[in-house]
């Protein structure tokens, strides 16, 4: 049982590191948003692994994971809306050129 939780936590850590690397190194805003979603999914994997294999197994981690999924969906919708507005003004999806709030 201890081996199962360590494999889930290792997978979640690898996913989080991949997402963090992509969010910090990529220049395309869509890729950055996808990498943030990947990091949030790694957190969800941790929550569910601890809810199932933790000291006191319960549904609390799974319920919190569902709330996290809804927040991630709202974050993606708002992020895409902001990206579309910036793309209309700047005509690029490069995050280094999106440095001001003015036109």
Secondary structure, 3 states (H helix, E strand, C coil): CHHHHHHHHHHHHHHHHHHHHHHHHCCEHHHHHHHHHHHHHHHHHHHHHHHHHCCCCCCHHHHHHHHHHHHHHHHHHHHHHHHHHHHHHHCCCEHHHCCCCCC
